[in-house]
Amino acid sequence: MGVDITLTGNRLGPEGWREVFHAWTWSGTTPYGWAGFSEPDSNQVRVAHLWRPGSTRGVLLRWPPEPQPLELRLNALASRSDWQTAFSVLRRAISLAGGSVELDGEPLSLEQLVDEEAVRRGTDDFLFSCQALRQGGTTHFGSFSVEISAALLAGCTLQTLDSVEQELADLIEPFASAMAPAIARLATGSSYCYWMLGPTLIDKNCEFVEVCVGEGPANTYIKLDELIQILGARVGDAGPSFYLPRIDCDKETHLLERLLMAGKKHAEMAEAERLAPDRSYLSTPEGVALVAKYIVQAVMFIGDSPEDVVARLTNGGLDPALVETLLQGTLIALDAVQRTQEPAEIMEVMKKKTGATDALAAQIWTGVLEGL
């Protein structure tokens, strides 16, 4: 019920793993969220959680310092899609830099890491997990939790597998595909998360939420409990987080006015934050990718000019030089996508023309893919 996979002796570094994740994305997969490793924690361990349409648990990767092996975890109720993701990532990593794979202690050859084998093993494990967990209950996914009914799991057989797996994927998709910004600190010391009016998981421990309200003033902060009251029944309870929905700025002008009014209560704090030199969410891959995604949607789907986008972001307190790099990198990537260039070539052009680092270019590219 769930399996642990290790990859030993692989020589990939950070740049190599970015290529693995980009190849997985470019293969036709549209991942949910950031497809890449986090920065090292205090123990120098990097983690990644890969989600895609059809995922029910995602694939959790843990990359500790050498000589420890890379670890992949497929939790109980992982879908066949999740198994295919794990095998695809392993195939690419081994083809680039070698290594050996074991699944719960069983050696697997490169020839076994194919979609057909992933589907076979995923089928067996999913059916076993459904029976083992047939009483249902709360299942935890890190930043969110969901209730899985006993009836759904108990009714899973080989004949009903497709429908049960799809129902479970549909239940989890809104939360797995939502942004999940980390808690950060304002210049005043208060904790906050940001919400750009799209599906977002907001940690319940936040004091404030920074709300992007289109043409409204920059740095609009609302107390989390007040924001929950304003949104009412549209807020979902996702265990450790609240699920905030997408807001249609064109049709829900009354709601936007309420958000702006609520933000006026904290105008002094907002002004202090606007003048602060650091925007901490841009220190994370997710934050940079989010801004790149916003640029794509503003330019391509809303019709904003690049100048309007720059003004809005810099008025929000972002460093003008970084905003210009993000804008130019995003526009270069959009142009290259239309000309069907390969991801590696797009990244090289982006770095050469903007001076972006490898990591920054990778984050911009992720945001562009999500925006499209």
Buried (B, 14 or more C-beta within 10 A) or exposed (E): BBBBBBBEBBEBEBEBBBBBBBBBBBEEBEBBBBBBBBEBEEEEBBBBBBBBEBBBBBBBBBBBEEEEBBBBBBBBBBBBBBBBBBBBBBBBBBEBBBBBBBBEEEEBEBEBBBBEBBBEBBBEBBBEBBEEBBEBEEBEBBBBBBEBBEEBBBBBEEEBBEEBBEBBBEBBBBBBBBBBBBBBEBBBEBBBBBBBBBBBBBBBEBBBBBBBBBEBBBBBBBBBEBBBEBBEEEBBEBBBBBBBBEBEBEEBEEBBEBBBEBBEEBEEBBBBBBEBEEBBBBEBBBBBBBBBBBBBBBBEEEEBEBEBBBBBBBEBBBBEEBBBBBBBBBBBBBEBBEEEBEBEEBBBBBBEEBEBEEBBBBBBBBBBBBBB
